[in-house]
Every structure is written in C-alpha cells, then in structure tokens.
Amino acid sequence: YDKYTGDYSDVYLFVSVLPCSCKAYAEPCENMKGECWLTCHSNAYTYFGGVPRLLIPDNLKAGVIKNTRYETILNRSYQELAEYYGTTIVPARVKRPQDKSLVEGSVKYASTWIIAALRNHRFFSMQEIREAVAEKLEDLNSYPFKKREGNRNSAYLEEEQAFMKPLPLTPYEPAVWSTAKVLSDYLITDGKNKYSIPFDLIGETVDIRLTRNTIEAFFHGSRVASHPRRQCAERDPVTIPEHMPAEHKKYLTYNAD
C-alpha cells in the first residue's frame, strides 16, 4: 500500500520446491519479468545451499520461448543461468500440471501458510513483505510431517542435501538479453538511459546484455561496448570518445578549446 494515497499494487509469490524433502522456497516479487524470475532462482539455490541437477519450471514467458513435443527453446538469459549453475532445465509440458505436481501442492501450502496468514496485513514496502514471507516460510519448513518423522528441514539435511550440486563461489548475477538495431545516433538504451557503441555499427543488429550494474553490447558474439549502468535517468547519453566518428571528436575538441 501507498501510505499517503492508500493505493495498492499486486505482489507475486515465486515458489520452488525440492522433490524428496519437499523443502520449499518462497519469495515475493514486484513483477514477473525476466530479471525477477532469474533473481528468484539464484536466491532459491542460495537458500537451499545447493543446486539440483534438474529444474522443471512453468512455461513462463520470462524463461521459455517455445516448448512443444519436438523442441524446447529457452530464452538466452535462462539458458545462461542454467549453464552458470550446471543444471538442466526441462519445462513442464503445456497444460500438464502433473509434470510438477510437487510445486502445485506446495503452492497450495504456500497459499495457506503465507498468503492466507498475511491476508489481513497491510505492507508499505517490499522489505516488510519479504520479512513476513521469510518468517512464514520457516514455519512451513519446520512444521512436523503428519505421516513420518521430522520436517522438511530435517528431511533435506538427512536425505537430499548430499545429492545437491555445490553452489558456485559467487551467486549468479541476473542478466537480461535483448536485440536492437543501431540507429544513426549509435546509441543503445536500457530503458532509462542511452549509451554509445562504435559508430561503424550503425544499421547493424547487436545483442544487448543488461545486469543490475552493467550494460554490454555484442556483435557476432564479440563484445563491442560496455558501460556501468546509471541508476537515475539522465538527460544526456553516456558516451565514449572512441565510439564517435572523427568529425564528432573534432567538434568536441573545438568546444573544449
């Protein structure tokens, strides 16, 4: 909720679950875009303390381009995450919820333990929601099983942790890929600011890789430009003199003199 106007916005809940112990991970998200989708995966692996060898996600547009009986195409960002963690991604078949039945069941538990439990609360920041969800998640994972000894946490430590792949030394930095045709101003954008690339690529199509702190441009697989991302919108583009044609450099030199 906005504390001043009273307006509210929806928050989405990312849920993942391990197959043996049924240990779950849940995280609130402001949207279902690619960067949030990738960040939640990285946070889930960190929470579990290891990486499963196989991942069965939904056919979310943030991760899957095409999934038919003949071929599966992941988007470049999602494939990059899989390669970084050394895991295999096999999306569930379209309209086949039984392919990920454990997640379907965990979503129901999450609805009871988290969403229903917090339904009468009003939150005024994402941090407040994250803290509340994390507390309810621990309640879920530590709640005793009804038909066997222990709980999700103890079952994970005793039966499943040994089969998880180790985490990389550093967490994955989510990167979103896109393509753009270079216009006559030889600038690319991250949606907030513009950045220069070599002018001789005008008219060409380049691949753009965005992380939280960096924007990079690639042409035929080779990186041609890299800039630190500006966090605030600025009027002027971020440029590097080496990217400019000679006449622009002369103009800049003349003004400087």
C-alpha positions as CSV (number, residue, x, y, z in Angstrom):
1,Y,0.0,0.0,0.0
2,D,1.0,3.6,-0.6
3,K,0.9,5.1,2.9
4,Y,-0.1,8.5,1.6
5,T,-2.7,7.7,-1.1
6,G,-3.9,4.4,0.1
7,D,-3.5,2.9,-3.4
8,Y,-2.2,-0.7,-3.6
9,S,-0.3,-2.8,-6.1
10,D,-0.2,-6.5,-6.6
11,V,2.8,-8.6,-5.4
12,Y,3.5,-12.0,-6.9
13,L,4.8,-15.1,-5.0
14,F,7.6,-17.2,-6.5
15,V,7.6,-20.8,-5.2
16,S,10.0,-23.6,-5.7
17,V,10.2,-27.0,-4.0
18,L,12.7,-29.9,-3.8
19,P,11.4,-33.3,-4.8
20,C,12.5,-35.5,-1.9
21,S,12.2,-33.5,1.2
22,C,9.5,-31.1,-0.1
23,K,11.5,-28.3,1.3
24,A,10.1,-25.1,-0.2
25,Y,11.3,-21.6,-1.0
26,A,9.1,-18.6,-1.5
27,E,9.9,-15.0,-2.3
28,P,7.6,-12.0,-3.1
29,C,8.2,-10.2,-6.4
30,E,7.0,-6.9,-7.7
31,N,6.5,-8.3,-11.2
32,M,7.0,-11.5,-13.3
33,K,9.7,-10.0,-15.6
34,G,12.9,-11.7,-16.6
35,E,15.2,-10.1,-14.0
36,C,12.9,-11.0,-11.1
37,W,12.5,-14.6,-12.4
38,L,16.3,-15.1,-12.6
39,T,16.9,-13.4,-9.2
40,C,14.4,-15.7,-7.5
41,H,16.2,-18.8,-8.9
42,S,19.5,-17.6,-7.7
43,N,18.1,-16.8,-4.2
44,A,16.4,-20.2,-4.1
45,Y,19.7,-22.0,-4.7
46,T,21.4,-19.9,-2.0
47,Y,18.5,-20.7,0.4
48,F,18.8,-24.5,-0.3
49,G,22.6,-24.3,-0.1
50,G,23.0,-26.3,-3.3
51,V,21.8,-26.8,-6.9
52,P,19.5,-29.5,-8.1
53,R,20.6,-31.4,-11.2
54,L,17.2,-30.9,-12.9
55,L,14.8,-28.0,-12.9
56,I,11.2,-28.2,-14.0
57,P,9.6,-24.8,-14.3
58,D,6.4,-23.4,-15.7
59,N,6.3,-22.2,-19.3
60,L,6.7,-18.6,-18.2
61,K,7.5,-16.2,-20.9
62,A,10.3,-14.8,-18.8
63,G,12.1,-18.1,-19.2
64,V,10.7,-20.2,-22.1
65,I,10.3,-19.2,-25.7
66,K,8.9,-22.4,-27.1
67,N,8.0,-25.8,-25.6
68,T,6.5,-28.4,-27.9
69,R,6.8,-32.2,-28.1
70,Y,9.5,-31.7,-30.7
71,E,11.7,-29.0,-29.2
72,T,12.2,-26.8,-26.2
73,I,13.7,-23.3,-26.6
74,L,14.8,-21.3,-23.5
75,N,15.5,-17.6,-23.7
76,R,19.1,-16.7,-23.7
77,S,19.1,-15.3,-20.1
78,Y,17.5,-18.5,-18.7
79,Q,19.9,-20.7,-20.6
80,E,22.8,-18.6,-19.3
81,L,21.6,-19.2,-15.7
82,A,21.4,-23.0,-16.3
83,E,25.0,-23.1,-17.7
84,Y,26.3,-21.0,-14.8
85,Y,24.8,-23.4,-12.2
86,G,25.4,-26.5,-14.2
87,T,21.8,-27.6,-14.1
88,T,19.4,-28.8,-16.8
89,I,16.1,-27.1,-17.4
90,V,13.2,-29.2,-18.7
91,P,10.0,-27.1,-18.6
92,A,6.7,-28.8,-17.8
93,R,4.6,-29.7,-20.8
94,V,1.8,-27.2,-21.6
95,K,-1.3,-28.0,-19.6
96,R,0.4,-30.9,-17.8
97,P,0.5,-29.8,-14.2
98,Q,1.4,-33.4,-13.1
99,D,4.9,-32.7,-14.5
100,K,5.5,-30.5,-11.5
101,S,2.9,-31.9,-9.0
102,L,5.1,-31.2,-6.0
103,V,5.2,-27.5,-6.9
104,E,1.4,-27.5,-7.4
105,G,1.0,-28.9,-3.9
106,S,3.5,-26.5,-2.4
107,V,1.6,-23.6,-4.0
108,K,-1.4,-24.7,-2.0
109,Y,0.6,-24.9,1.2
110,A,2.1,-21.5,0.4
111,S,-1.4,-20.1,0.0
112,T,-2.3,-21.4,3.4
113,W,0.9,-20.7,5.3
114,I,1.8,-17.4,3.7
115,I,-0.9,-15.7,1.7
116,A,-3.8,-16.6,3.9
117,A,-1.8,-15.9,7.1
118,L,-0.9,-12.5,5.8
119,R,-4.1,-11.6,4.1
120,N,-5.2,-9.0,6.7
121,H,-1.8,-7.3,6.9
122,R,-1.0,-4.1,5.2
123,F,2.5,-3.7,3.9
124,F,4.1,-0.4,2.9
125,S,7.3,-1.7,1.4
126,M,8.7,-4.7,-0.3
127,Q,11.2,-5.2,2.6
128,E,8.3,-5.6,5.0
129,I,6.7,-8.2,2.8
130,R,10.0,-10.1,2.3
131,E,10.5,-10.3,6.1
132,A,6.9,-11.5,6.7
133,V,7.1,-14.1,3.9
134,A,10.5,-15.4,5.2
135,E,9.1,-15.9,8.7
136,K,6.1,-17.9,7.4
137,L,8.3,-19.9,5.1
138,E,10.4,-21.0,8.1
139,D,7.2,-22.0,9.9
140,L,6.2,-24.2,6.9
141,N,9.6,-25.9,6.5
142,S,9.9,-26.6,10.2
143,Y,6.3,-27.9,10.7
144,P,6.3,-31.6,11.6
145,F,5.3,-34.2,9.0
146,K,2.0,-36.0,9.7
147,K,2.9,-39.4,8.3
148,R,6.6,-39.6,9.1
149,E,9.3,-38.3,11.4
150,G,10.8,-34.9,11.1
151,N,10.0,-32.0,9.0
152,R,11.1,-30.5,5.6
153,N,14.3,-29.0,7.0
154,S,15.4,-32.2,8.7
155,A,14.4,-34.4,5.7
156,Y,16.5,-32.2,3.4
157,L,19.6,-32.4,5.7
158,E,19.3,-36.2,6.1
159,E,18.1,-37.4,2.7
160,E,18.7,-34.8,0.0
161,Q,21.5,-32.3,0.7
162,A,24.2,-34.8,-0.2
163,F,22.8,-35.2,-3.8
164,M,22.8,-31.4,-4.5
165,K,25.5,-29.9,-6.6
166,P,27.7,-27.3,-4.8
167,L,27.0,-23.6,-5.2
168,P,29.4,-21.5,-7.3
169,L,31.8,-19.3,-5.4
170,T,29.6,-16.2,-6.2
171,P,25.9,-16.0,-6.8
172,Y,24.7,-15.6,-10.4
173,E,24.2,-12.0,-11.5
174,P,20.9,-12.0,-13.4
175,A,21.4,-10.8,-17.0
176,V,18.6,-10.0,-19.4
177,W,19.4,-10.2,-23.2
178,S,17.7,-8.3,-26.0
179,T,18.5,-7.2,-29.6
180,A,18.4,-3.8,-31.1
181,K,19.2,-2.2,-34.5
182,V,21.8,0.5,-34.1
183,L,20.3,3.9,-35.3
184,S,22.2,6.9,-36.7
185,D,23.0,8.2,-33.2
186,Y,24.9,5.0,-32.4
187,L,23.2,4.7,-29.0
188,I,21.6,1.8,-27.2
189,T,19.3,2.1,-24.2
190,D,18.5,0.2,-21.0
191,G,15.0,1.7,-20.9
192,K,16.2,4.6,-18.7
193,N,19.4,6.0,-20.2
194,K,21.3,5.8,-23.5
195,Y,24.8,4.6,-24.1
196,S,27.2,4.8,-27.0
197,I,28.6,1.9,-29.1
198,P,31.1,2.2,-32.1
199,F,29.6,4.3,-34.8
200,D,30.6,1.9,-37.6
201,L,27.8,-0.5,-36.3
202,I,25.1,1.9,-37.5
203,G,22.4,-0.1,-39.3
204,E,23.6,-3.4,-37.7
205,T,21.7,-5.5,-35.2
206,V,23.5,-6.0,-31.8
207,D,22.8,-8.2,-28.8
208,I,22.4,-6.2,-25.5
209,R,23.1,-7.8,-22.1
210,L,21.8,-6.0,-19.1
211,T,22.7,-6.7,-15.5
212,R,22.0,-4.6,-12.4
213,N,25.2,-2.7,-12.8
214,T,26.4,-3.1,-16.4
215,I,25.1,-2.8,-20.0
216,E,27.1,-4.6,-22.7
217,A,26.7,-4.8,-26.5
218,F,27.8,-7.8,-28.6
219,F,28.1,-8.1,-32.3
220,H,28.6,-11.6,-33.8
221,G,29.5,-12.9,-30.4
222,S,32.2,-10.3,-29.6
223,R,31.7,-7.6,-27.1
224,V,31.9,-4.1,-28.7
225,A,30.9,-1.9,-25.8
226,S,30.5,-1.9,-22.0
227,H,29.2,0.8,-19.7
228,P,28.4,1.0,-16.0
229,R,24.6,1.4,-15.7
230,R,23.4,4.7,-14.4
231,Q,20.7,4.2,-11.8
232,C,19.0,7.5,-12.3
233,A,17.6,8.8,-15.5
234,E,19.8,11.4,-17.1
235,R,19.2,13.8,-20.0
236,D,22.4,13.3,-21.8
237,P,23.6,9.9,-23.2
238,V,26.7,8.2,-21.7
239,T,29.3,8.3,-24.5
240,I,32.9,7.2,-25.0
241,P,35.0,9.3,-27.5
242,E,36.4,6.2,-29.2
243,H,32.9,5.3,-30.3
244,M,32.5,8.6,-32.2
245,P,33.3,9.3,-35.9
246,A,36.2,11.6,-36.4
247,E,34.1,14.8,-37.2
248,H,32.4,14.5,-33.8
249,K,35.7,14.2,-32.0
250,K,36.9,17.3,-33.8
251,Y,33.8,19.2,-32.7
252,L,34.2,18.2,-29.1
253,T,37.9,19.2,-29.2
254,Y,37.0,22.6,-30.7
255,N,34.4,23.2,-28.0
256,A,36.8,22.2,-25.3
257,D,39.4,24.7,-26.7
